[in-house]
């Protein structure tokens, strides 16, 4: 009975501490700040680069949305070295890879991975029809869904700052939708433009669901290595889904034909584009998982929204996307919403520090009063 419990029950924070495993979610942890900065850099570089490379693939006559879906998750082998080498080669950790990886965690990772695969497909459909800047602004609407799901799943409290941020970002997306008729390519049918529009919104919806679900799962995880292991399983599941879709669309022979006869930059650039997509998408998703693990799903969503504003600028600079008055106002609203949330978080942090200081003073005052009473009682007893 005890052996079964050990095999199926994840360790508690106290048990892990007793085993010498550092709680890397704790802000006092030595590795916390390093992990936080590293993951945000991965998220930043991965998100901007992956969006540009995905659009580059479609701009040069790449046609397979399943290929675009597949590259978003096929980078999972890149996680194998950081998972296995620290234990087996460098001997710098006592934790064996996939230890305490229960059947429940495995099942949840697979299910979330399939959800992520569907999200990748919707994003590929949207990105194949929309300019990068428009796609980035539409994805900012995920914050609305993120807040709703966070309230339902992880009991996120609604404050003025996060509600104000959500409203502004929603207005940004609605304004963009109203002016979207002038943004599409002249040779793109209006029906396909709106297919891309709603697929992108759907991708934002699914990704917003993914974030709080992962936050709920990560509440039982105190080791960044386990986050990478879960990400590995999720991306294997997403890759399996994308591979099945590719097989139905011609499979790898179709990729070879596309590289040699369809892609107008030639097979070499085609391969480099695919490899670049694989690497940058891996950076993006690993950075996202790390941000949710170290902070919260809502903070992770806010961080991604800030980066999406950079995607808008990158799309304008690299591909010459139009940046008219409607898109400019949408970008301002997006930035305004993000800044209001950051300010709200700053005010909340200062308030918490003040309350902690006042509580410490109150405890100190009570101690002094107790000491005075003890001294007075002792003096009275001696008299």
C-alpha positions as CSV (number, residue, x, y, z in Angstrom):
1,X,0.0,0.0,0.0
2,X,2.8,2.4,0.9
3,X,4.7,1.6,-2.3
4,X,1.6,2.5,-4.4
5,X,1.1,5.7,-2.6
6,X,4.7,6.7,-3.2
7,X,4.4,5.9,-6.9
8,X,1.2,7.8,-7.5
9,X,1.4,10.7,-5.1
10,X,3.6,13.7,-6.0
11,X,5.9,14.9,-3.2
12,X,4.9,17.9,-1.0
13,X,7.0,21.1,-0.7
14,X,8.3,19.9,2.7
15,X,9.3,16.5,1.3
16,X,11.2,18.1,-1.6
17,X,13.0,20.4,0.8
18,X,14.0,17.5,2.9
19,X,15.4,15.8,-0.2
20,X,17.6,18.9,-0.9
21,X,15.4,20.0,-3.8
22,X,15.2,23.9,-4.0
23,X,11.8,25.4,-4.3
24,X,12.4,27.4,-7.5
25,X,9.0,29.1,-7.4
26,X,10.0,30.9,-4.2
27,X,11.0,34.5,-4.9
28,X,13.8,34.1,-2.3
29,X,15.3,31.2,-4.2
30,X,18.7,32.0,-5.7
31,X,17.7,30.7,-9.1
32,X,14.3,32.5,-9.3
33,X,15.5,35.8,-10.9
34,X,17.8,34.0,-13.3
35,X,15.0,31.7,-14.4
36,X,12.5,34.5,-14.7
37,X,14.8,36.7,-16.9
38,X,15.9,33.7,-19.0
39,X,12.3,32.6,-19.7
40,X,11.1,36.1,-20.6
41,X,14.0,36.4,-23.0
42,X,13.1,33.1,-24.5
43,X,9.5,34.2,-24.8
44,X,10.5,37.6,-26.3
45,X,12.9,36.2,-28.9
46,X,10.8,33.2,-29.7
47,X,7.5,35.0,-30.1
48,X,8.8,37.8,-32.4
49,X,11.0,35.5,-34.5
50,X,8.5,32.7,-34.8
51,X,5.7,35.1,-36.0
52,X,8.0,36.6,-38.7
53,X,9.4,33.2,-39.9
54,X,5.8,31.7,-40.1
55,X,4.8,34.6,-42.3
56,X,8.0,34.3,-44.3
57,X,7.0,30.7,-45.1
58,X,3.6,31.6,-46.4
59,X,4.9,34.8,-48.2
60,X,7.1,32.6,-50.4
61,X,4.4,30.2,-51.5
62,X,4.6,27.8,-48.6
63,X,1.0,26.4,-48.6
64,X,0.8,23.6,-46.0
65,X,-0.8,24.8,-42.8
66,X,-0.1,21.4,-41.3
67,X,3.7,22.0,-41.9
68,X,3.3,25.4,-40.2
69,X,1.5,23.6,-37.3
70,X,4.1,20.8,-37.1
71,X,7.1,23.1,-36.7
72,X,5.5,24.8,-33.7
73,X,5.9,21.7,-31.6
74,X,8.5,19.5,-33.4
75,X,11.3,21.2,-31.5
76,X,10.7,18.9,-28.4
77,X,14.1,17.1,-29.0
78,X,15.8,20.4,-28.0
79,X,14.5,19.8,-24.5
80,X,16.2,16.4,-24.1
81,X,19.8,17.8,-23.3
82,X,18.7,20.1,-20.5
83,X,16.5,17.4,-19.0
84,X,19.0,14.5,-19.1
85,X,22.5,15.9,-19.2
86,X,22.5,17.6,-15.7
87,X,21.9,14.3,-14.0
88,X,23.6,11.7,-16.2
89,X,26.6,13.7,-17.6
90,X,27.3,16.8,-15.4
91,X,26.2,15.2,-12.1
92,X,25.0,18.6,-10.9
93,X,21.6,17.5,-9.6
94,X,20.4,14.7,-7.4
95,X,17.0,14.6,-9.1
96,X,16.6,11.8,-11.6
97,X,14.7,12.9,-14.8
98,X,10.9,12.1,-14.6
99,X,11.1,11.1,-11.0
100,X,7.7,11.8,-9.3
101,X,6.2,12.0,-12.8
102,X,2.8,10.4,-11.9
103,X,0.2,8.8,-14.2
104,X,-2.0,11.8,-13.5
105,X,0.6,14.3,-14.5
106,X,1.4,12.2,-17.7
107,X,-2.3,12.1,-18.6
108,X,-2.8,15.8,-18.1
109,X,0.3,16.6,-20.1
110,X,-0.9,14.6,-23.0
111,X,-4.4,16.2,-23.0
112,X,-3.0,19.7,-22.7
113,X,-0.6,18.8,-25.5
114,X,-3.5,17.9,-27.8
115,X,-5.2,21.2,-26.9
116,X,-1.9,23.0,-27.8
117,X,-1.8,21.1,-31.1
118,X,-5.3,22.4,-32.0
119,X,-4.2,25.9,-31.0
120,X,-1.2,25.7,-33.2
121,X,-3.4,24.7,-36.2
122,X,-5.7,27.6,-35.7
123,X,-2.8,30.0,-35.4
124,X,-1.3,28.6,-38.7
125,X,-4.6,29.1,-40.5
126,X,-4.9,32.7,-39.2
127,X,-1.2,33.5,-39.9
128,X,-1.5,32.2,-43.5
129,X,-4.2,34.8,-44.3
130,X,-3.5,37.8,-42.1
131,X,-0.6,40.3,-41.9
132,X,1.7,39.8,-39.0
133,X,0.7,43.0,-37.3
134,X,-3.0,42.3,-37.6
135,X,-2.5,38.8,-36.3
136,X,-0.5,40.1,-33.3
137,X,-3.2,42.6,-32.4
138,X,-5.9,40.0,-32.6
139,X,-4.0,37.6,-30.4
140,X,-3.9,40.4,-27.7
141,X,-7.6,39.6,-27.2
142,X,-6.5,36.4,-25.5
143,X,-6.1,38.5,-22.3
144,X,-9.9,38.8,-22.1
145,X,-10.3,35.0,-22.2
146,X,-7.3,34.6,-19.9
147,X,-8.9,36.7,-17.2
148,X,-12.2,34.9,-17.5
149,X,-10.6,31.4,-17.3
150,X,-8.3,32.5,-14.5
151,X,-11.2,33.6,-12.4
152,X,-13.0,30.3,-13.0
153,X,-10.1,27.9,-12.9
154,X,-7.5,29.4,-10.4
155,X,-9.8,31.9,-8.6
156,X,-8.0,35.0,-9.9
157,X,-9.3,38.1,-8.2
158,X,-10.7,40.8,-10.4
159,X,-9.2,44.3,-9.7
160,X,-9.5,47.6,-11.4
161,X,-6.1,47.3,-13.1
162,X,-6.7,43.9,-14.7
163,X,-10.3,44.7,-15.6
164,X,-9.3,48.0,-17.2
165,X,-6.5,46.3,-19.1
166,X,-8.9,43.6,-20.5
167,X,-11.5,46.3,-21.5
168,X,-8.9,48.3,-23.4
169,X,-7.4,45.3,-25.2
170,X,-10.9,44.1,-26.1
171,X,-11.7,47.6,-27.6
172,X,-8.4,47.4,-29.5
173,X,-9.4,44.1,-31.1
174,X,-13.0,45.3,-31.9
175,X,-11.6,48.5,-33.5
176,X,-9.2,46.4,-35.6
177,X,-12.1,44.2,-36.7
178,X,-14.2,47.2,-37.8
179,X,-11.4,48.5,-39.9
180,X,-10.1,45.2,-41.2
181,X,-11.7,45.4,-44.6
182,X,-9.0,47.7,-45.8
183,X,-6.1,45.6,-44.4
184,X,-6.4,42.4,-46.5
185,X,-4.3,41.7,-49.5
186,X,-6.0,42.8,-52.8
187,X,-5.9,39.2,-54.2
188,X,-7.2,37.6,-51.0
189,X,-11.0,36.9,-50.9
190,X,-12.8,38.6,-48.1
191,X,-14.1,35.2,-46.9
192,X,-10.6,33.8,-46.4
193,X,-9.6,37.0,-44.6
194,X,-12.3,36.5,-42.1
195,X,-11.5,32.8,-41.8
196,X,-8.0,33.9,-40.8
197,X,-9.5,36.5,-38.5
198,X,-11.7,34.1,-36.5
199,X,-9.1,31.3,-36.5
200,X,-6.7,33.8,-34.9
201,X,-9.3,34.7,-32.2
202,X,-9.9,31.0,-31.7
203,X,-6.2,30.4,-31.2
204,X,-6.2,33.2,-28.6
205,X,-9.1,31.6,-26.8
206,X,-7.5,28.2,-26.6
207,X,-4.2,29.6,-25.5
208,X,-5.9,31.6,-22.8
209,X,-7.5,28.4,-21.6
210,X,-4.1,26.7,-21.7
211,X,-2.4,29.2,-19.4
212,X,-4.7,28.9,-16.3
213,X,-4.9,25.1,-16.7
214,X,-1.1,24.9,-16.6
215,X,-1.0,27.3,-13.6
216,X,-3.4,24.9,-11.8
217,X,-1.2,21.9,-12.6
218,X,2.0,23.8,-11.7
219,X,0.7,24.4,-8.2
220,X,2.0,20.9,-7.4
221,X,5.3,21.5,-9.1
222,X,8.3,23.1,-7.4
223,X,11.1,22.1,-9.8
224,X,11.8,23.7,-13.1
225,X,13.2,20.4,-14.5
226,X,9.7,18.9,-14.1
227,X,8.2,21.8,-16.1
228,X,10.6,20.9,-18.9
229,X,9.6,17.3,-18.7
230,X,5.9,18.2,-18.8
231,X,6.6,20.5,-21.8
232,X,8.4,17.6,-23.5
233,X,5.3,15.3,-23.1
234,X,2.9,18.0,-24.2
235,X,4.9,18.8,-27.4
236,X,5.2,15.1,-28.3
237,X,1.4,14.9,-28.1
238,X,1.0,18.0,-30.2
239,X,3.6,16.8,-32.7
240,X,1.7,13.5,-33.0
241,X,-1.5,15.4,-33.8
242,X,0.2,17.5,-36.4
243,X,2.0,14.5,-37.9
244,X,-1.4,12.7,-38.4
245,X,-2.7,15.9,-40.1
246,X,0.4,16.1,-42.3
247,X,0.0,12.4,-43.3
248,X,-3.6,13.2,-44.4
249,X,-2.2,16.1,-46.5
250,X,0.6,14.2,-48.2
251,X,3.1,13.8,-45.4
252,X,6.8,14.3,-45.7
253,X,6.9,13.5,-49.5
254,X,4.6,16.5,-49.9
255,X,7.1,18.6,-47.9
256,X,9.9,17.5,-50.2
257,X,7.8,18.4,-53.3
258,X,6.9,21.8,-51.8
259,X,10.6,22.6,-51.1
260,X,11.7,21.6,-54.6
261,X,8.9,22.9,-56.9
262,X,6.6,25.3,-55.0
263,X,8.7,27.3,-52.5
264,X,10.1,30.2,-54.5
265,X,13.3,30.5,-52.5
266,X,14.5,27.0,-53.2
267,X,15.1,23.9,-51.0
268,X,18.0,25.3,-49.0
269,X,16.1,28.3,-47.8
270,X,13.0,26.2,-47.3
271,X,14.9,23.9,-44.9
272,X,16.4,26.8,-43.1
273,X,13.0,28.4,-42.7
274,X,11.6,25.1,-41.2
275,X,14.5,24.7,-38.8
276,X,14.3,28.4,-37.8
277,X,10.6,27.9,-37.1
278,X,11.2,24.8,-35.0
279,X,13.8,26.5,-32.8
280,X,12.0,29.8,-32.3
281,X,8.7,28.2,-31.5
282,X,10.4,26.0,-29.0
283,X,11.9,29.1,-27.3
284,X,8.4,30.7,-27.3
285,X,6.5,27.8,-25.7
286,X,9.3,27.0,-23.2
287,X,9.4,30.7,-22.2
288,X,5.7,30.8,-21.8
289,X,5.6,27.6,-19.6
290,X,8.4,29.0,-17.4
291,X,6.6,32.4,-17.0
292,X,3.4,30.6,-15.9
293,X,5.4,28.4,-13.5
294,X,7.3,31.2,-11.9
295,X,4.5,33.8,-11.8
296,X,0.9,33.2,-12.8
297,X,-1.2,32.6,-15.9
298,X,-2.5,36.2,-16.0
299,X,1.0,37.7,-15.6
300,X,2.2,35.3,-18.4
301,X,-0.7,36.5,-20.6
302,X,0.2,40.2,-19.9
303,X,3.8,39.5,-20.8
304,X,2.8,37.9,-24.1
305,X,0.6,40.9,-24.8
306,X,3.5,43.3,-24.4
307,X,5.5,41.2,-26.8
308,X,2.6,41.1,-29.3
309,X,3.0,44.9,-29.6
310,X,6.6,44.3,-30.7
311,X,5.2,41.8,-33.3
312,X,3.1,44.6,-34.7
313,X,6.2,46.8,-35.1
314,X,8.2,43.9,-36.5
315,X,5.6,43.2,-39.1
316,X,5.6,46.8,-40.2
317,X,9.4,47.0,-40.4
318,X,10.1,43.6,-42.0
319,X,7.2,43.0,-44.3
320,X,5.9,46.6,-44.8
321,X,2.5,45.8,-43.3
322,X,0.2,48.8,-43.4
323,X,0.0,50.9,-40.3
324,X,-2.9,53.3,-40.8
325,X,-4.9,55.2,-38.2
326,X,-7.1,52.3,-37.0
327,X,-4.1,50.0,-36.4
328,X,-2.2,52.9,-34.7
329,X,-5.1,53.6,-32.3
330,X,-5.4,49.8,-31.6
331,X,-1.7,49.7,-30.7
332,X,-2.0,52.7,-28.4
333,X,-5.0,51.0,-26.6
334,X,-3.0,47.8,-26.3
335,X,0.0,49.7,-24.8
336,X,-2.3,51.7,-22.6
337,X,-4.0,48.6,-21.2
338,X,-0.6,46.9,-20.6
339,X,0.8,49.9,-18.8
340,X,-2.3,50.2,-16.6
341,X,-1.9,46.6,-15.5
342,X,1.8,47.1,-14.8
343,X,1.0,50.2,-12.7
344,X,-1.7,48.3,-10.9
345,X,0.7,45.5,-10.0
346,X,3.2,48.1,-8.8
347,X,0.6,49.7,-6.5
348,X,-0.5,46.3,-5.2
349,X,3.1,45.4,-4.4
350,X,3.7,48.6,-2.6
351,X,0.5,48.1,-0.6
352,X,1.5,44.6,0.3
353,X,4.9,45.8,1.5
354,X,3.2,48.5,3.6
355,X,0.8,46.0,5.2
356,X,3.7,43.7,5.9
357,X,5.6,46.5,7.6
358,X,2.6,47.6,9.6
359,X,2.0,43.9,10.7
360,X,5.6,43.6,11.8
361,X,5.3,46.8,13.8
362,X,2.1,45.6,15.4
363,X,3.7,42.3,16.4
364,X,6.7,44.2,17.8
365,X,4.4,46.5,19.8
366,X,2.5,43.6,21.2
367,X,5.8,42.0,22.3
368,X,6.9,45.2,24.0
369,X,3.5,45.4,25.8
370,X,3.8,41.8,27.0
371,X,7.4,42.6,28.2
372,X,6.1,45.7,30.1
373,X,3.3,43.7,31.7
374,X,5.7,41.0,32.8
375,X,8.1,43.5,34.2
376,X,5.2,45.3,36.1
377,X,3.9,42.1,37.4
378,X,7.3,41.1,38.7
379,X,7.8,44.5,40.4
380,X,4.4,44.2,42.0
381,X,5.1,40.7,43.3
382,X,8.4,41.9,44.8
383,X,6.6,44.7,46.7
